[in-house]
Amino acid sequence: MDVALESFEVFNHILLVFITPFFMSLFPVAVVIVAVALIGGALALAAFFWALRTGQFSVKHMNEGALTIFDSKEPVGTPTDMTLQTPRADPDERPAKPRGAR
């Protein structure tokens, strides 16, 4: 019984002298990290609800944003890059439809 008590006292001494001060020194860092995470999450949630309330996620805005990249030089549905095609002699010529396209 005395050996078990002595080993417990040694473990308790090691815990109190070496390990506890190390973790206690990390406690202020953990508090700051948690506080920053909570504040950042609250700001992100507030920005999301603001965007919902002002209509930023309406279908109208989504479609307008998707079509802003097209202009008269590249109308909707007409690819002008040559990534997967061979260059054409006449740039105004419509590209050939890929095989299997209807």
mmCIF file of the C-alpha atoms, coordinates in Angstrom:
data_MODEL
# 
_entry.id   MODEL 
# 
loop_
_atom_site.group_PDB 
_atom_site.id 
_atom_site.type_symbol 
_atom_site.label_atom_id 
_atom_site.label_alt_id 
_atom_site.label_comp_id 
_atom_site.label_asym_id 
_atom_site.label_entity_id 
_atom_site.label_seq_id 
_atom_site.pdbx_PDB_ins_code 
_atom_site.Cartn_x 
_atom_site.Cartn_y 
_atom_site.Cartn_z 
_atom_site.occupancy 
_atom_site.B_iso_or_equiv 
_atom_site.pdbx_formal_charge 
_atom_site.auth_seq_id 
_atom_site.auth_comp_id 
_atom_site.auth_asym_id 
_atom_site.auth_atom_id 
_atom_site.pdbx_PDB_model_num 
ATOM 1   C CA . MET A 1 1   ? 0.000   0.000  0.000   1.00 0.00 ? 1   MET A CA 1 
ATOM 2   C CA . ASP A 1 2   ? 2.820   2.385  0.805   1.00 0.00 ? 2   ASP A CA 1 
ATOM 3   C CA . VAL A 1 3   ? 4.481   1.800  -2.598  1.00 0.00 ? 3   VAL A CA 1 
ATOM 4   C CA . ALA A 1 4   ? 1.274   2.712  -4.430  1.00 0.00 ? 4   ALA A CA 1 
ATOM 5   C CA . LEU A 1 5   ? 0.867   5.817  -2.306  1.00 0.00 ? 5   LEU A CA 1 
ATOM 6   C CA . GLU A 1 6   ? 4.469   6.842  -2.905  1.00 0.00 ? 6   GLU A CA 1 
ATOM 7   C CA . SER A 1 7   ? 4.143   6.396  -6.687  1.00 0.00 ? 7   SER A CA 1 
ATOM 8   C CA . PHE A 1 8   ? 0.955   8.459  -6.633  1.00 0.00 ? 8   PHE A CA 1 
ATOM 9   C CA . GLU A 1 9   ? 2.729   11.194 -4.674  1.00 0.00 ? 9   GLU A CA 1 
ATOM 10  C CA . VAL A 1 10  ? 5.597   11.180 -7.185  1.00 0.00 ? 10  VAL A CA 1 
ATOM 11  C CA . PHE A 1 11  ? 3.163   11.422 -10.090 1.00 0.00 ? 11  PHE A CA 1 
ATOM 12  C CA . ASN A 1 12  ? 1.246   14.194 -8.329  1.00 0.00 ? 12  ASN A CA 1 
ATOM 13  C CA . HIS A 1 13  ? 4.485   16.083 -7.687  1.00 0.00 ? 13  HIS A CA 1 
ATOM 14  C CA . ILE A 1 14  ? 5.550   15.767 -11.336 1.00 0.00 ? 14  ILE A CA 1 
ATOM 15  C CA . LEU A 1 15  ? 2.091   16.941 -12.428 1.00 0.00 ? 15  LEU A CA 1 
ATOM 16  C CA . LEU A 1 16  ? 2.131   19.967 -10.146 1.00 0.00 ? 16  LEU A CA 1 
ATOM 17  C CA . VAL A 1 17  ? 5.730   21.001 -10.748 1.00 0.00 ? 17  VAL A CA 1 
ATOM 18  C CA . PHE A 1 18  ? 6.250   20.385 -14.468 1.00 0.00 ? 18  PHE A CA 1 
ATOM 19  C CA . ILE A 1 19  ? 3.044   19.821 -16.407 1.00 0.00 ? 19  ILE A CA 1 
ATOM 20  C CA . THR A 1 20  ? 0.525   22.188 -14.805 1.00 0.00 ? 20  THR A CA 1 
ATOM 21  C CA . PRO A 1 21  ? 2.603   25.381 -15.234 1.00 0.00 ? 21  PRO A CA 1 
ATOM 22  C CA . PHE A 1 22  ? 3.125   24.546 -18.913 1.00 0.00 ? 22  PHE A CA 1 
ATOM 23  C CA . PHE A 1 23  ? -0.602  24.239 -19.592 1.00 0.00 ? 23  PHE A CA 1 
ATOM 24  C CA . MET A 1 24  ? -1.410  27.242 -17.416 1.00 0.00 ? 24  MET A CA 1 
ATOM 25  C CA . SER A 1 25  ? 0.946   29.324 -19.545 1.00 0.00 ? 25  SER A CA 1 
ATOM 26  C CA . LEU A 1 26  ? -1.064  28.304 -22.631 1.00 0.00 ? 26  LEU A CA 1 
ATOM 27  C CA . PHE A 1 27  ? -4.387  29.287 -21.104 1.00 0.00 ? 27  PHE A CA 1 
ATOM 28  C CA . PRO A 1 28  ? -4.275  33.002 -22.095 1.00 0.00 ? 28  PRO A CA 1 
ATOM 29  C CA . VAL A 1 29  ? -3.422  32.011 -25.663 1.00 0.00 ? 29  VAL A CA 1 
ATOM 30  C CA . ALA A 1 30  ? -6.405  29.667 -25.777 1.00 0.00 ? 30  ALA A CA 1 
ATOM 31  C CA . VAL A 1 31  ? -8.684  32.397 -24.436 1.00 0.00 ? 31  VAL A CA 1 
ATOM 32  C CA . VAL A 1 32  ? -7.547  34.800 -27.163 1.00 0.00 ? 32  VAL A CA 1 
ATOM 33  C CA . ILE A 1 33  ? -7.973  32.187 -29.903 1.00 0.00 ? 33  ILE A CA 1 
ATOM 34  C CA . VAL A 1 34  ? -11.493 31.294 -28.752 1.00 0.00 ? 34  VAL A CA 1 
ATOM 35  C CA . ALA A 1 35  ? -12.455 34.981 -28.458 1.00 0.00 ? 35  ALA A CA 1 
ATOM 36  C CA . VAL A 1 36  ? -11.173 35.768 -31.966 1.00 0.00 ? 36  VAL A CA 1 
ATOM 37  C CA . ALA A 1 37  ? -12.988 32.740 -33.372 1.00 0.00 ? 37  ALA A CA 1 
ATOM 38  C CA . LEU A 1 38  ? -16.276 33.738 -31.730 1.00 0.00 ? 38  LEU A CA 1 
ATOM 39  C CA . ILE A 1 39  ? -16.010 37.364 -32.888 1.00 0.00 ? 39  ILE A CA 1 
ATOM 40  C CA . GLY A 1 40  ? -15.077 36.297 -36.420 1.00 0.00 ? 40  GLY A CA 1 
ATOM 41  C CA . GLY A 1 41  ? -17.960 33.846 -36.574 1.00 0.00 ? 41  GLY A CA 1 
ATOM 42  C CA . ALA A 1 42  ? -20.416 36.483 -35.353 1.00 0.00 ? 42  ALA A CA 1 
ATOM 43  C CA . LEU A 1 43  ? -19.165 38.953 -37.985 1.00 0.00 ? 43  LEU A CA 1 
ATOM 44  C CA . ALA A 1 44  ? -19.458 36.360 -40.745 1.00 0.00 ? 44  ALA A CA 1 
ATOM 45  C CA . LEU A 1 45  ? -22.985 35.478 -39.646 1.00 0.00 ? 45  LEU A CA 1 
ATOM 46  C CA . ALA A 1 46  ? -23.948 39.170 -39.535 1.00 0.00 ? 46  ALA A CA 1 
ATOM 47  C CA . ALA A 1 47  ? -22.537 39.696 -43.046 1.00 0.00 ? 47  ALA A CA 1 
ATOM 48  C CA . PHE A 1 48  ? -24.463 36.677 -44.331 1.00 0.00 ? 48  PHE A CA 1 
ATOM 49  C CA . PHE A 1 49  ? -27.766 37.913 -42.900 1.00 0.00 ? 49  PHE A CA 1 
ATOM 50  C CA . TRP A 1 50  ? -27.075 41.413 -44.264 1.00 0.00 ? 50  TRP A CA 1 
ATOM 51  C CA . ALA A 1 51  ? -26.530 39.905 -47.728 1.00 0.00 ? 51  ALA A CA 1 
ATOM 52  C CA . LEU A 1 52  ? -29.774 37.952 -47.455 1.00 0.00 ? 52  LEU A CA 1 
ATOM 53  C CA . ARG A 1 53  ? -31.729 40.994 -46.284 1.00 0.00 ? 53  ARG A CA 1 
ATOM 54  C CA . THR A 1 54  ? -30.422 43.286 -49.051 1.00 0.00 ? 54  THR A CA 1 
ATOM 55  C CA . GLY A 1 55  ? -31.142 40.772 -51.821 1.00 0.00 ? 55  GLY A CA 1 
ATOM 56  C CA . GLN A 1 56  ? -27.571 39.853 -52.713 1.00 0.00 ? 56  GLN A CA 1 
ATOM 57  C CA . PHE A 1 57  ? -28.578 36.228 -53.247 1.00 0.00 ? 57  PHE A CA 1 
ATOM 58  C CA . SER A 1 58  ? -31.560 36.845 -55.506 1.00 0.00 ? 58  SER A CA 1 
ATOM 59  C CA . VAL A 1 59  ? -31.827 34.862 -58.737 1.00 0.00 ? 59  VAL A CA 1 
ATOM 60  C CA . LYS A 1 60  ? -31.745 38.132 -60.695 1.00 0.00 ? 60  LYS A CA 1 
ATOM 61  C CA . HIS A 1 61  ? -28.338 39.058 -59.306 1.00 0.00 ? 61  HIS A CA 1 
ATOM 62  C CA . MET A 1 62  ? -26.987 35.556 -59.798 1.00 0.00 ? 62  MET A CA 1 
ATOM 63  C CA . ASN A 1 63  ? -27.949 35.513 -63.492 1.00 0.00 ? 63  ASN A CA 1 
ATOM 64  C CA . GLU A 1 64  ? -26.631 39.039 -64.119 1.00 0.00 ? 64  GLU A CA 1 
ATOM 65  C CA . GLY A 1 65  ? -23.286 38.158 -62.596 1.00 0.00 ? 65  GLY A CA 1 
ATOM 66  C CA . ALA A 1 66  ? -22.980 35.048 -64.725 1.00 0.00 ? 66  ALA A CA 1 
ATOM 67  C CA . LEU A 1 67  ? -23.562 36.993 -67.953 1.00 0.00 ? 67  LEU A CA 1 
ATOM 68  C CA . THR A 1 68  ? -21.300 39.988 -67.290 1.00 0.00 ? 68  THR A CA 1 
ATOM 69  C CA . ILE A 1 69  ? -18.320 38.230 -68.856 1.00 0.00 ? 69  ILE A CA 1 
ATOM 70  C CA . PHE A 1 70  ? -19.987 38.163 -72.280 1.00 0.00 ? 70  PHE A CA 1 
ATOM 71  C CA . ASP A 1 71  ? -19.997 41.088 -74.709 1.00 0.00 ? 71  ASP A CA 1 
ATOM 72  C CA . SER A 1 72  ? -20.316 41.672 -78.461 1.00 0.00 ? 72  SER A CA 1 
ATOM 73  C CA . LYS A 1 73  ? -16.897 40.096 -79.131 1.00 0.00 ? 73  LYS A CA 1 
ATOM 74  C CA . GLU A 1 74  ? -17.907 36.904 -77.331 1.00 0.00 ? 74  GLU A CA 1 
ATOM 75  C CA . PRO A 1 75  ? -21.666 36.356 -77.379 1.00 0.00 ? 75  PRO A CA 1 
ATOM 76  C CA . VAL A 1 76  ? -23.312 33.836 -75.092 1.00 0.00 ? 76  VAL A CA 1 
ATOM 77  C CA . GLY A 1 77  ? -22.717 30.287 -76.297 1.00 0.00 ? 77  GLY A CA 1 
ATOM 78  C CA . THR A 1 78  ? -19.889 31.104 -78.732 1.00 0.00 ? 78  THR A CA 1 
ATOM 79  C CA . PRO A 1 79  ? -16.465 30.053 -77.453 1.00 0.00 ? 79  PRO A CA 1 
ATOM 80  C CA . THR A 1 80  ? -13.587 32.188 -78.694 1.00 0.00 ? 80  THR A CA 1 
ATOM 81  C CA . ASP A 1 81  ? -10.654 30.508 -76.997 1.00 0.00 ? 81  ASP A CA 1 
ATOM 82  C CA . MET A 1 82  ? -8.661  27.846 -78.795 1.00 0.00 ? 82  MET A CA 1 
ATOM 83  C CA . THR A 1 83  ? -8.031  25.520 -75.882 1.00 0.00 ? 83  THR A CA 1 
ATOM 84  C CA . LEU A 1 84  ? -9.700  22.466 -77.400 1.00 0.00 ? 84  LEU A CA 1 
ATOM 85  C CA . GLN A 1 85  ? -10.146 23.669 -80.983 1.00 0.00 ? 85  GLN A CA 1 
ATOM 86  C CA . THR A 1 86  ? -7.967  24.430 -83.974 1.00 0.00 ? 86  THR A CA 1 
ATOM 87  C CA . PRO A 1 87  ? -7.649  28.074 -85.053 1.00 0.00 ? 87  PRO A CA 1 
ATOM 88  C CA . ARG A 1 88  ? -10.054 29.266 -87.728 1.00 0.00 ? 88  ARG A CA 1 
ATOM 89  C CA . ALA A 1 89  ? -9.023  31.298 -90.764 1.00 0.00 ? 89  ALA A CA 1 
ATOM 90  C CA . ASP A 1 90  ? -12.027 33.594 -90.411 1.00 0.00 ? 90  ASP A CA 1 
ATOM 91  C CA . PRO A 1 91  ? -12.513 34.772 -86.796 1.00 0.00 ? 91  PRO A CA 1 
ATOM 92  C CA . ASP A 1 92  ? -16.208 35.529 -87.440 1.00 0.00 ? 92  ASP A CA 1 
ATOM 93  C CA . GLU A 1 93  ? -16.876 31.957 -88.540 1.00 0.00 ? 93  GLU A CA 1 
ATOM 94  C CA . ARG A 1 94  ? -18.854 29.961 -85.975 1.00 0.00 ? 94  ARG A CA 1 
ATOM 95  C CA . PRO A 1 95  ? -16.972 26.952 -84.616 1.00 0.00 ? 95  PRO A CA 1 
ATOM 96  C CA . ALA A 1 96  ? -18.033 23.492 -85.650 1.00 0.00 ? 96  ALA A CA 1 
ATOM 97  C CA . LYS A 1 97  ? -20.173 21.604 -83.168 1.00 0.00 ? 97  LYS A CA 1 
ATOM 98  C CA . PRO A 1 98  ? -18.391 18.792 -81.358 1.00 0.00 ? 98  PRO A CA 1 
ATOM 99  C CA . ARG A 1 99  ? -19.229 15.240 -82.274 1.00 0.00 ? 99  ARG A CA 1 
ATOM 100 C CA . GLY A 1 100 ? -22.402 13.999 -80.671 1.00 0.00 ? 100 GLY A CA 1 
ATOM 101 C CA . ALA A 1 101 ? -23.764 17.520 -80.042 1.00 0.00 ? 101 ALA A CA 1 
ATOM 102 C CA . ARG A 1 102 ? -27.262 18.297 -81.214 1.00 0.00 ? 102 ARG A CA 1 
# 
